[in-house]
Amino acid sequence: MSDMRMAGKPVSARRGKIIAVASGKGGVGKTFLSITLSHAFARRNQRTLLFDGDLGLANIDIQLGLMPKYDLGSVIAGKLSLNQAAMPYEAGGFHVIAGRSGSGSLANIPLSRLQLLGEDLSLVAARYDRIVLDLGAGVEKSVRQLAKAADTILVVTSDEPTALTDAYAFIKVTVMERPTTDIRIVVNASNSAREGDRTYQTLHKACQSFLKISPPLAGIVRRDARVREAIRNQTPILTRSPTSEAAVDIEAIAERLIAG
């Protein structure tokens, strides 16, 4: 989405503008979901920014085949503002703030600097209808600090026992720090909608029993071989295979998030 196309369009003031995508563990498809969700928002005329907040293993630019002139490292170093780091991804119609791909140098930045980064992100949000914040995996303080900028957190899991355990750990820590956080569950790479619902119910039951909360299901994304093809070809699945099961499922999640 070019700056020219974005100029003059009224910006939504509703809650849920900043959506963090989190997971307790890596490898559950968090970054793929963030990219596809951003693309789905843009296809619905939502002014969208995709922010690579994985400070240790940033790779959004790699999945999109981008060579950004600026990245988050330049912002942290004080060389430019967060707003100046945003670059248009014309093929998807949204903006991207890239992380420092291939470098773990941002993983240990002070929490005070992360707090300022979150505040800057809230200011940048005035220019957009939706900001999708791709967080790093795990429950480290840096991840939790960036998550505080979000209105809604999508916790991505799969049916693997470790994925469920780690997703529960993320939810537990987040709720302990911010009891009123809007947390929703996404089950990824499910063999079917029925199996996905079973996975969700397992996590939901644990949250009800031990945390006394009932995070709703944001959606189920079915296992789809075309996801791997899209990632391998550095092309969004909504461009390469827009009618694939995974693409359709993520578009449905975007629709529900827009609806509130």
N, C-alpha and C positions, 0 to 999 in steps of 0.2 A: 504494500500500500504506500504510494508515494505521499510526500508531504502535501502536494497539490491536491490530491484526492481527499486527504484528511482535513484540509483547511475548511472551516466554516460549518462543519457538521456538528450539531448539538451533542454534547456528551452526557451520557446517563449518570445520574447521581444516586442510583439505587445501590443497596448493599450487595455484596457479592462481586464487587468490581475487581478486587485482587484475589485471585484463586491460586493457592499454593498446591502443588502436586508433590506428595511425599510418599515415602515408603520406609518400612523398617529395615529393609535389606535391598541390596542392588540386584539387578537382573530381572526385575518384575515388569519392565516395560514403562517405567515412569517417564523417561525422556520422550519416547515415542508417543505416549499419550499426550504429553505437554505440547508437542509439535502439532499433532493432529487436532487437538482441541483448539489450539490457536487458529489453525487453518479453518476449522469449522465455524468458529466465531466470525472470522473475517468474511466467510462466504455468506454470512447472515447480516452483513453490513455493520458489524461491530468493529469499531476502531480498536485494534488489538495490538498489545505488546507482549512478546515472549521474552522473558528474562531468565537467563541461565544462572541460577543461583547455586549450582553444584560447584562449590568453591574448590573442591579437591580434584574432581574428575569431569570438568566441563567438556561437553561434546556436542552441544546443539549445532555448532557451526559445522562440525564434521558430518552429522547426519543430514544437514541441509546442503552440503557442498559449498559452504561459504568461506571466503577469505576476508574476514573483517579488518578494516583499517584500524579500528579502535576496539577495545574490549574492556571488561570490567577492571582489569589490572590498571589501565590508564586512569580510571575513575578513582580507584583506591589510592593511587599514587598522587592524586590531586592535579593531574594534567588536564582533565576536562570534567564537565559535569555529567551526571547520569543521563540527562536529557540529550547531551551531545553525543553520547555513546550509542544511541539508538540508530540502527540502520534499517532501511527498507528491504524486505525480502519480497521483491516484486512478484515472484511466481506464486506466492501464497497470499499476497495482499495484506501482510501484517509487518510489524516492525520487530526487530530482534536486538537485544543487548547480549552480546556474546560473553562467555566467560573466557578465562585464559586457558585455552585448550592445550592439553599435553603438559600442563604444569600444575604442581600442587602448591605453588607459592602463595595462593590466597587462602589455603585451608587453615592457616594459623593466625589470621589477622585478629587484632584485639576485638573483644566484644563491644567496646565503646565505639569502634569504627563501624562494626556491623549495625549497631543501633542507629547511627547516623545514616547508614546506607538504607535501612528500612524507612527512616523518616523521609529521605530523599525520594524513595520509591513511592511513598504516599503522595508526595507533591507532584511527581511525574504523572500519577494516576489521573490528574485533572485533565490530561490531554486524551485520555482513552476511555472507551466503554468497558474494556476488559484487559486485565493484565494477568498473564499466566506465568507463575513463578515456579520454575523447575528446581526443586530443592535437592540437596545431596541426600543420599541414603543414610539411614541411621538416626540416632537420637542425640548426637553431639550438641554441645551448647551453640555452636555456630549455626547449625541447622535450625534449632529451636528459636534462636534469636531472629533469623530472617523470617521464620514462619509467623512471627508476631505481627508482621506487616499485613498478613492476609485477612480477608473477611471470611473466606471459606477455605477449608483444607480438604483436598481429596486424598485419601489414604489408599494407595494402590497395593493390592495383594494378589496372590494366586492361591491355588489349592495346596501348594507345598507347605508342610508343617512349619518349616522355618520361616516362610513368608508370613504365615498367619501369626506365629509367635512374635515376630519382630514388628508386624503391623500393630498388634495389640500393645506392645511395649511403647511404640511411638504415641499411640492414642492415650495410654495411661500417663505418660510424662506430660503430654500436652494438656490434658485435662487437669492434672495436678497444678500446672502453672496458670492455665486460663480456663477455668471451669465452664465458661459460657461459649467456648469456641465452637463455631459451626463446622463440625467434622462429618464428612460423608465418605462412604466406602465405594471403591471401584474394584471389581474382581476382573483381573485381566487373564488372557490366554486360557479361557475356560473351554472345555470340550463341548459344552452346550449351555443354554440358558438355565436348564434345570440344575446342572452340576454347579454352575456359577451361583445360583441361589442357595444351594446347599453350603457352599463355601462361605457365602455371606452370613448365613444363619449361624454357622459355627463361630465366627468372629463376633457377631451381634450378641449371641448368647453369653459369651465371655464378658463382653462389655456390660451387659445387663447385670450379670451375676456379681461381678467384682468391682465395677466402677459405677454402677447404678445409672448408666446412660444408655441411650438407644440411638446410635448413629445410623441415619438412613442409608439406603442403597442408592448411590448416584447412578450406577449402571453396571452392566456386565459386558465385557468385550470378549467375543468368541475367538478361539484359537484360529489363526488364519495364516497360511503359508505365504500369502502376498505381503504380510508385514515384513518378513525377512527380505523379500525381494525389493521392497520399497527402500528399506534401510541400506541394503547393499548398493542400490543404484542412487543413493543420496537424493531421493525424490519423495515428497510427501505422498502418503497413500491416497489421499483425496485427489491428487493429480494423476497418479499412476493407475490406481485401481479404485475409483470412487464408488463402485457398486459392491465392493468386497464386503464380507460380513463384518470385519473389524472396522472398516470405514463407516458403515451404516450404524454400527453400535456406538461409535464415538460421536457421530453426528447427533444421535439421539440423546447422549449425555449433554452435549452443548445446548440442545433445545430445552432440556429440563433446567439447566443452569440459568439460561436466559429467562425462562418463565418464573424462576425464583425457587 
